[in-house]
Amino acid sequence: MNLYVSLLRTGVPAAVGWIVAVALRHGLELDSTAVTGVLTPIVTFVYYGLFRLAEQRLSPSFGWLLGYARPPQYEKGGQESPA
């Protein structure tokens, strides 16, 4: 379950970053290199950071905007136990 949650909470901000960057490309005169190489990672980082902070400080329900309502919980050994 933790693997699924961690992948989801990584993939959703990445997808949102790409979508926003492509949408901004249509409003701004940017080439595809600027979108994929610069704008997408920046938007992804800001999106994840904003909603992770909101999840911690305001309400855990902001986690849904990252794909899952709570961060993965790992055991101290760092290994996920089999389901």
N, C-alpha and C positions, 0 to 999 in steps of 0.2 A: 504493500500500500504506500509506503514512504517513497518508493521509486516513482510510482505513478504521480503522487502529489508533487514531488520535486520537479518532474518533467513537465507537468501541467503548469506549475507556477513559473517555469522558465519559458515555456513555449507561448503562453498567452501574452506576456509583455513583448516578446520578440515579434509575434504576429501583429500586435497593436502598433509597435514601433515601425514596422515595415508599412503597414496600411497608412499611418499618419504621414510618414515620409513620402510615400507615393502621392498622397493627396496634396501635400505641400508642394510637391514638384509641379503639379498642374497650376498652382497659384504663383509660384516663384519660377523664374527661369533658371532651373538647375539641370545639370546633365545627370545621367544615370549613375555615374561614378560618385558624384557628391551625395546622391541619395543612398546608395548601398554602402558606401565606404565611410561616410561621415554622419549623415542625418539619421539613418536608421539606428545605429548604436546609441546615439545621443538621446533620441526620443525613447528608445527602449529603457535606457538607464533612468531617465527622468520619470517615466511612467511607473516603473517598478519601485523606485525610491519613494515616490509620492504616495502610492497606495500601500506600500509596506509600512511607511511612517504613520499613515492614517490608521492602518490596522492595529498598530501598537499603541498609538496615543489616543485615538478617538473611539473606535469600535472594531471588534474582530470581524464584523460583517463586511468591512472593506476588502477583506481577503477574497471575496467572490470576484472582485475585479481583477484578481491575479489568477483566477481559474479554480481556486479551492479556498474555502473559508478559513482554513488554518494552515500554518506552516507545517512541514513534515517534522515529526518527532523522532529523533535518533537516539539509540541507546548509547551509553558512554563508550562502549568498545568500538563504535564507528561502523559496525557491521549490522546490516538489517537481518533480522531473524526470518527464516522461511515461513511462508504463510501456511 
